[in-house]
């Protein structure tokens, strides 16, 4: 698995999102799951999404975890999504 965590935003991130992201990074690191984090900011969020998607394609990531800058999520979000068996 080659994982890219992509987070487009306008320019800021909610405190709870930072906490969730930090916890997720700690869990991935402890479990030896390689990942990269791409935080793209700008007033045109769709362009930030395009830059993240282009990176994922160009650098041959097998999985992209899309997160929003105002999301609250569990550290086992990746496990839950992988369990579904979807692309």
GUTOR-758109 format. One record per residue (C-alpha): chain; x, y, z. Coordinates in nm, 3 decimals. Example, Ala and Ser with C-alpha at 12.3 -4.5 7.8 and 13.67 -1.06 7.14 Angstrom:
<rs>
<r A; <1.230; -0.450; 0.780>>
<r A; <1.367; -0.106; 0.714>>
</rs>
This chain:
<rs>
<r A; <0.000; 0.000; 0.000>>
<r A; <0.122; 0.346; -0.089>>
<r A; <-0.105; 0.590; 0.096>>
<r A; <-0.149; 0.960; 0.035>>
<r A; <-0.352; 1.157; 0.288>>
<r A; <-0.493; 1.455; 0.102>>
<r A; <-0.643; 1.755; 0.274>>
<r A; <-0.750; 2.057; 0.071>>
<r A; <-0.843; 2.368; 0.267>>
<r A; <-0.903; 2.739; 0.240>>
<r A; <-0.612; 2.824; 0.472>>
<r A; <-0.700; 2.702; 0.818>>
<r A; <-0.768; 2.380; 1.001>>
<r A; <-1.001; 2.325; 1.298>>
<r A; <-0.836; 2.233; 1.627>>
<r A; <-1.025; 1.903; 1.654>>
<r A; <-0.915; 1.814; 1.301>>
<r A; <-0.552; 1.875; 1.395>>
<r A; <-0.595; 1.651; 1.697>>
<r A; <-0.755; 1.373; 1.488>>
<r A; <-0.488; 1.403; 1.218>>
<r A; <-0.208; 1.389; 1.476>>
<r A; <-0.359; 1.078; 1.633>>
<r A; <-0.396; 0.915; 1.290>>
<r A; <-0.033; 0.991; 1.202>>
<r A; <0.085; 0.841; 1.531>>
<r A; <-0.121; 0.526; 1.470>>
<r A; <0.000; 0.483; 1.112>>
<r A; <0.361; 0.531; 1.220>>
<r A; <0.330; 0.284; 1.509>>
<r A; <0.177; 0.025; 1.273>>
<r A; <0.449; 0.076; 1.012>>
<r A; <0.211; 0.195; 0.742>>
<r A; <0.396; 0.420; 0.499>>
<r A; <0.213; 0.738; 0.403>>
<r A; <0.259; 1.090; 0.280>>
<r A; <0.054; 1.392; 0.377>>
<r A; <-0.042; 1.658; 0.124>>
<r A; <-0.197; 1.971; 0.272>>
<r A; <-0.302; 2.201; -0.009>>
<r A; <-0.444; 2.544; 0.068>>
<r A; <-0.599; 2.815; -0.142>>
<r A; <-0.924; 2.994; -0.204>>
<r A; <-1.019; 2.753; -0.482>>
<r A; <-1.054; 2.422; -0.304>>
<r A; <-1.129; 2.234; -0.627>>
<r A; <-0.784; 2.333; -0.757>>
<r A; <-0.625; 2.204; -0.435>>
<r A; <-0.811; 1.875; -0.486>>
<r A; <-0.683; 1.859; -0.845>>
<r A; <-0.323; 1.909; -0.727>>
<r A; <-0.358; 1.629; -0.471>>
<r A; <-0.518; 1.396; -0.727>>
<r A; <-0.243; 1.472; -0.979>>
<r A; <0.024; 1.393; -0.720>>
<r A; <-0.150; 1.064; -0.637>>
<r A; <-0.157; 0.965; -1.003>>
<r A; <0.191; 1.090; -1.096>>
<r A; <0.360; 0.933; -0.794>>
<r A; <0.161; 0.608; -0.825>>
<r A; <-0.013; 0.604; -0.487>>
<r A; <-0.241; 0.304; -0.446>>
<r A; <-0.475; 0.474; -0.198>>
<r A; <-0.584; 0.830; -0.122>>
<r A; <-0.751; 0.918; 0.205>>
<r A; <-0.942; 1.242; 0.150>>
<r A; <-0.996; 1.448; 0.464>>
<r A; <-1.151; 1.792; 0.507>>
<r A; <-0.997; 2.061; 0.724>>
<r A; <-1.307; 2.069; 0.945>>
<r A; <-1.356; 1.693; 0.988>>
<r A; <-1.355; 1.497; 1.309>>
<r A; <-1.262; 1.132; 1.252>>
<r A; <-1.147; 0.825; 1.437>>
<r A; <-0.790; 0.696; 1.425>>
<r A; <-0.923; 0.372; 1.278>>
<r A; <-1.085; 0.546; 0.980>>
<r A; <-0.844; 0.374; 0.743>>
<r A; <-0.923; 0.031; 0.889>>
<r A; <-1.295; 0.096; 0.848>>
<r A; <-1.255; 0.204; 0.487>>
<r A; <-1.023; -0.084; 0.395>>
<r A; <-1.263; -0.334; 0.553>>
<r A; <-1.528; -0.229; 0.301>>
<r A; <-1.321; -0.382; 0.021>>
<r A; <-1.381; -0.088; -0.217>>
<r A; <-1.133; 0.093; -0.437>>
</rs>
